[in-house]
Amino acid sequence: MKAVTYQGHKKMVTKEVEDAKIIESTDAIIKITASGICGSDLHLYHQGDLFMEPGFVIGHEPMGIVEEVGKDVKNLKKGDRVVIPFNIGCGECFYCQHDMESQCDNSNETPANWKLDNGGLFGFGNLHGNHWGGQAEYLRVPHADFSSFKVPDNNLKDEQVLFLSDVAPTAYWSVEHAGVKPGDTVIVLGCGPIGLMAQKFAKLKGAERVIAIDNVQHRLDHAKKYNGAEVYNFDEEKEIGKLLKEKTQGGADVVIDCVGMDGQQSSPEPKLSRRSQQRGTISPIITAAESVRKFGTIQLTGIYGTPADNFPLDLIFNRNVRVTSGQAPVIHLMPKLYQMIKDEVFDPTEIITHTFPLEKADEAYKVFDKKKDNNIKVILKPE
């Protein structure tokens, strides 16, 4: 089968790889019809050597048609149309039973020197269970009964339901986990797909002000047009965190970081020493700490996969700031968000700007990485 493989720094190549096949009796094989490229995939594009070997199949936003099921799969059959969440959950452990599927106890069985006691994810290499991803023609889905969402209405297009895999539930959970409430002022760092969707859900939650931060003008324009956000370009401001604190009269109730370690330095962040284990930047965290109010909340949604130097603990502790973080548990949210899409509460297709065939993944990654051609969200489709 053809699949998008990590081949080193900024090298994502579509190649022929071993066919996906049933390994466990609870597996299913999905014929992929669409798969998104996520901002998290850009972390791998830039820092993939930390998590995977060349040749690993990536992608964690897939959907498609069930091709084959193991003998113990009860809820799926050949021909079912499914969206596959980026979390892999067994459905039986404590975490899966309590809506914390991203920390499933039974989906990450990689060697102890890699394992950080976290759950399994598609397409993220050894750190998250070594499960091949869904930017491919076919995908093996472990624990398929639990780790899939059967689409009830086949009249909805792939583009309408694809983002149930990650973007929509991750953004929704970020707003919920941060405790956004009616009347709040919410700052969202980053206007990529997750950031844009988080802005929308913050508005739907009743936030009085939503402030969007980025340095790509077409993404800021999108945030203003579709989400009614106030926008600031951090390239045009010397001290964006302090400016935001001033503009919000003491800081925002909630700051949601949808950027992570691949962000650009926009705050006075000390240079890393040669001995540092940190990769990338923590500039978004510094901006968040500078712009949140006392007793406010910082939600870290963008990925931080390494230790961090110069973490602004003083700004957080001394001002009673709460920090929430982590990989969103998305499986239990998929039915609710599906119904919201069906009821036209929000339209996930607003963020789609580009569709590429699977064979042109290298070009697609370059466009997405450089934000070329007013790019916001890319979908790959096998031909």
C-alpha positions in Angstrom: 0.0 0.0 0.0 1.0 3.6 -0.4 1.6 5.7 2.7 3.3 9.0 3.8 6.5 8.1 5.6 8.8 10.2 7.8 12.3 10.2 6.1 14.1 12.8 8.3 14.0 16.5 8.9 11.4 18.1 6.7 11.1 15.0 4.5 7.7 13.4 4.3 7.6 11.0 1.3 4.8 8.8 -0.1 6.2 5.3 -0.6 5.1 1.7 -0.9 5.1 0.0 2.5 3.9 -3.2 4.0 0.1 -3.7 3.8 -1.9 -3.1 6.9 -3.1 -6.4 8.3 -5.1 -7.9 11.2 -2.8 -8.7 14.1 -5.1 -9.0 17.1 -8.7 -10.3 17.0 -10.0 -6.9 18.0 -8.4 -5.1 15.1 -10.0 -3.6 12.0 -8.6 -2.6 8.7 -9.9 0.7 7.3 -9.6 1.8 3.6 -8.8 5.5 4.0 -10.9 8.0 2.1 -9.5 11.2 3.6 -6.8 12.2 6.2 -5.9 15.6 7.5 -2.4 17.0 8.0 -2.3 18.4 11.6 -0.1 21.1 13.2 1.1 18.2 15.4 2.4 16.6 12.2 4.6 19.6 11.7 6.2 18.9 15.1 7.3 15.6 13.5 8.2 17.3 10.3 10.7 19.5 12.3 11.5 17.3 15.3 10.6 13.7 14.2 14.0 12.3 15.1 13.0 12.5 18.7 10.1 10.1 18.3 10.6 7.9 15.2 12.8 6.1 12.8 12.9 6.9 9.0 10.1 5.0 7.2 7.5 5.4 9.9 4.0 6.0 8.6 2.4 9.1 10.0 -1.0 10.8 10.3 -3.7 10.8 13.0 -6.7 12.4 11.4 -8.1 9.6 9.2 -11.5 8.3 8.1 -12.7 5.7 5.7 -14.6 2.4 5.0 -14.2 -0.7 7.0 -12.4 -3.3 4.8 -11.9 -6.2 7.3 -12.5 -6.9 11.0 -11.0 -9.4 13.5 -13.2 -12.2 14.8 -13.8 -10.4 18.2 -14.9 -7.1 16.7 -18.6 -6.8 17.5 -19.7 -3.3 16.5 -18.2 -2.9 13.0 -18.6 -4.7 9.7 -17.2 -4.5 6.2 -18.6 -1.4 4.5 -19.2 0.7 7.6 -18.1 4.3 7.3 -15.9 5.4 10.2 -13.9 8.3 11.6 -10.8 7.2 13.5 -9.9 9.2 16.6 -6.2 10.0 17.1 -6.4 8.4 20.6 -6.2 4.6 20.7 -8.3 3.3 23.6 -9.0 -0.2 24.8 -12.4 0.8 26.3 -11.9 -1.3 29.4 -9.2 0.3 31.6 -9.8 3.0 34.3 -8.9 5.8 32.0 -11.1 4.7 29.1 -14.0 4.1 31.5 -13.7 7.7 32.9 -13.5 9.7 29.6 -9.7 9.9 29.8 -9.0 7.8 26.7 -5.8 9.6 25.7 -4.1 7.9 28.7 -5.3 4.4 28.0 -3.4 1.8 30.0 -3.4 -0.8 27.3 -2.6 1.0 24.0 1.0 1.8 24.5 3.3 -1.2 24.9 6.6 0.2 23.6 9.8 -0.6 25.4 10.3 0.9 28.9 13.1 3.2 27.9 10.6 5.0 25.6 7.4 4.7 27.5 6.4 7.7 29.6 3.2 6.0 31.0 1.0 7.7 28.3 -1.6 6.3 26.0 -1.2 5.1 22.4 -1.8 7.5 19.5 -1.7 6.9 15.8 1.2 8.2 13.8 3.5 9.4 16.6 6.2 6.8 16.8 7.7 5.0 19.7 6.7 7.6 22.3 3.0 6.7 21.8 2.9 3.0 21.1 4.6 2.8 17.6 1.2 2.6 15.8 1.4 3.5 12.1 -0.7 6.4 11.1 -3.5 7.1 8.7 -1.9 9.2 5.9 -2.1 6.0 3.9 -4.3 3.9 1.7 -5.1 1.5 4.6 -4.9 1.6 8.4 -4.9 -1.0 11.1 -7.1 0.1 14.0 -6.4 -1.7 17.3 -9.3 -2.0 19.8 -11.5 -1.1 16.8 -14.9 -1.3 18.6 -13.9 1.5 20.9 -11.3 3.4 18.8 -13.6 4.3 15.9 -16.8 6.3 15.4 -19.4 4.9 13.0 -20.9 7.8 11.0 -24.7 7.5 11.3 -25.6 9.7 8.3 -23.8 8.9 5.0 -25.3 12.1 3.5 -22.6 14.1 5.3 -19.5 14.5 3.3 -16.1 13.4 4.5 -15.0 17.0 4.9 -17.9 17.6 7.3 -17.0 14.7 9.7 -13.3 14.2 9.2 -12.3 16.6 11.9 -14.0 14.5 14.6 -10.7 12.6 14.5 -8.8 15.4 16.3 -9.4 19.1 15.4 -12.9 19.5 16.7 -12.7 17.5 19.9 -9.2 18.7 20.8 -10.4 22.3 20.5 -13.7 21.7 22.3 -11.9 19.8 25.1 -9.3 22.6 25.4 -12.1 25.2 26.0 -14.0 22.8 28.4 -10.8 21.8 30.3 -9.8 25.4 30.7 -13.1 26.1 32.3 -14.2 28.9 29.9 -17.5 30.4 31.1 -20.0 33.0 29.9 -18.5 36.5 30.1 -14.9 35.4 30.1 -12.0 37.0 28.1 -10.1 34.3 26.3 -6.8 34.6 24.5 -6.0 31.9 21.9 -2.3 31.7 20.9 -2.2 30.4 17.3 -4.7 30.6 14.5 -4.0 27.3 12.9 -6.9 24.7 12.7 -7.0 24.0 16.4 -6.7 27.6 17.4 -9.4 28.7 15.0 -11.7 26.0 16.3 -10.9 26.8 19.9 -11.9 30.4 19.3 -15.2 29.3 17.8 -16.0 27.0 20.8 -15.0 29.8 23.2 -17.5 32.0 21.6 -20.2 29.3 21.7 -19.4 28.8 25.4 -20.3 32.4 26.0 -16.9 34.2 26.1 -17.4 37.9 25.9 -14.0 38.6 24.3 -11.9 36.2 22.2 -8.5 37.5 21.3 -6.5 35.7 18.6 -2.7 35.9 18.3 -0.6 34.8 15.3 1.9 36.3 12.8 0.3 35.0 9.6 -2.1 37.7 8.3 -4.5 35.4 6.4 -5.0 33.3 9.5 -5.7 36.4 11.6 -8.2 37.6 8.9 -9.9 34.2 9.2 -10.1 34.4 13.0 -11.7 37.9 12.7 -14.1 37.0 9.9 -15.4 33.6 11.0 -15.0 33.8 14.8 -15.4 37.5 15.5 -12.1 37.5 17.3 -10.0 40.6 18.1 -6.6 39.9 16.4 -3.0 40.8 17.1 0.1 40.1 15.0 2.9 39.3 17.4 5.5 40.3 14.8 4.2 43.8 15.0 4.4 44.0 18.7 7.7 44.1 20.8 6.2 42.7 24.0 3.0 40.9 23.1 2.4 39.4 26.5 2.6 42.7 28.3 0.5 44.4 25.6 -2.3 41.8 26.0 -2.3 42.2 29.8 -2.8 45.9 29.2 -5.5 45.5 26.6 -7.4 43.1 28.9 -7.1 45.3 32.0 -5.0 42.9 34.0 -5.0 39.8 32.0 -7.4 37.3 30.3 -9.4 34.8 32.3 -8.1 32.0 30.1 -5.2 31.7 27.7 -5.2 28.7 25.4 -1.8 27.9 23.8 -2.5 26.1 20.5 1.1 26.5 19.3 3.5 24.4 21.3 7.2 23.9 20.9 7.4 24.8 17.2 6.3 28.4 17.9 8.5 31.4 17.1 10.2 33.3 19.9 8.2 36.5 20.6 9.1 36.9 24.2 12.5 37.4 25.9 13.4 33.7 26.1 17.0 33.0 27.2 19.2 31.1 24.8 19.4 27.3 25.4 22.7 25.9 26.6 24.4 22.9 24.9 23.4 20.8 27.8 19.7 21.6 27.5 17.3 18.8 26.6 14.7 21.3 25.4 13.8 21.3 21.7 12.0 24.2 20.1 10.7 27.1 22.1 8.5 27.7 25.2 7.8 31.3 24.0 4.0 30.7 23.9 4.1 29.6 27.5 5.9 32.8 28.5 3.4 34.9 26.5 0.5 33.0 28.3 2.1 33.6 31.7 2.5 37.3 31.0 -1.1 37.8 29.6 -3.2 35.7 32.0 -4.9 37.4 35.0 -4.3 36.5 38.6 -6.2 33.3 39.4 -6.6 32.8 35.7 -6.0 29.6 33.7 -3.4 28.6 31.1 -4.4 25.6 28.9 -1.5 24.0 27.0 -2.9 22.3 24.0 0.1 22.7 21.6 2.6 19.8 21.9 5.6 20.1 24.3 7.5 16.8 23.9 10.7 17.6 25.7 11.7 19.2 29.1 11.6 23.0 29.2 14.3 25.4 30.4 13.3 28.7 32.0 9.7 27.8 32.6 8.0 30.9 34.0 7.0 29.3 37.3 7.4 32.6 39.2 4.7 34.3 37.1 2.4 31.3 37.5 2.9 30.5 41.2 3.0 34.0 42.6 -0.2 35.0 40.7 -2.2 31.9 41.6 -2.5 30.8 37.9 -3.8 27.4 37.1 -2.2 25.4 34.3 -4.0 22.6 32.5 -2.5 20.6 29.7 -2.2 17.4 27.7 -3.4 15.3 24.9 -7.2 15.7 24.6 -9.3 12.6 25.2 -11.4 12.7 22.1 -13.3 9.4 21.8 -16.1 10.2 24.2 -16.6 13.7 22.6 -17.1 12.4 19.0 -20.9 11.6 19.2 -21.7 15.0 20.8 -19.6 17.0 18.2 -21.1 14.9 15.4 -24.6 16.0 16.5 -23.4 19.6 16.7 -22.2 19.4 13.1 -25.4 17.7 11.9 -27.4 20.4 13.6 -25.2 23.1 12.0 -24.1 24.5 15.3 -20.7 25.0 13.6 -19.2 24.2 10.2 -15.8 22.5 10.4 -15.3 22.9 6.6 -14.6 26.6 7.1 -11.0 25.9 7.8 -10.3 23.7 4.8 -8.2 25.5 2.1 -6.3 22.7 0.3 -6.8 19.1 -0.8 -3.9 17.0 -2.2 -3.7 13.5 -3.5 -1.7 11.2 -1.2 1.1 11.0 -3.7 1.8 14.7 -3.4 2.2 14.6 0.4 5.7 16.2 0.2 4.3 19.2 -1.6 1.3 19.3 0.8 3.6 19.4 3.8 5.7 22.2 2.3 2.6 24.3 1.6 1.2 23.7 5.1 4.5 24.4 6.8 5.1 27.6 5.0 1.5 28.7 5.1 1.7 29.2 1.3 -1.3 30.2 -0.8 -3.4 31.4 2.2 -3.2 27.8 3.6 -5.0 26.9 6.8 -5.9 23.2 6.6 -4.8 20.5 4.2 -6.6 17.2 3.5 -4.9 14.2 1.8 -7.0 11.8 -0.3 -5.8 8.5 -1.8 -6.6 8.2 -5.4 
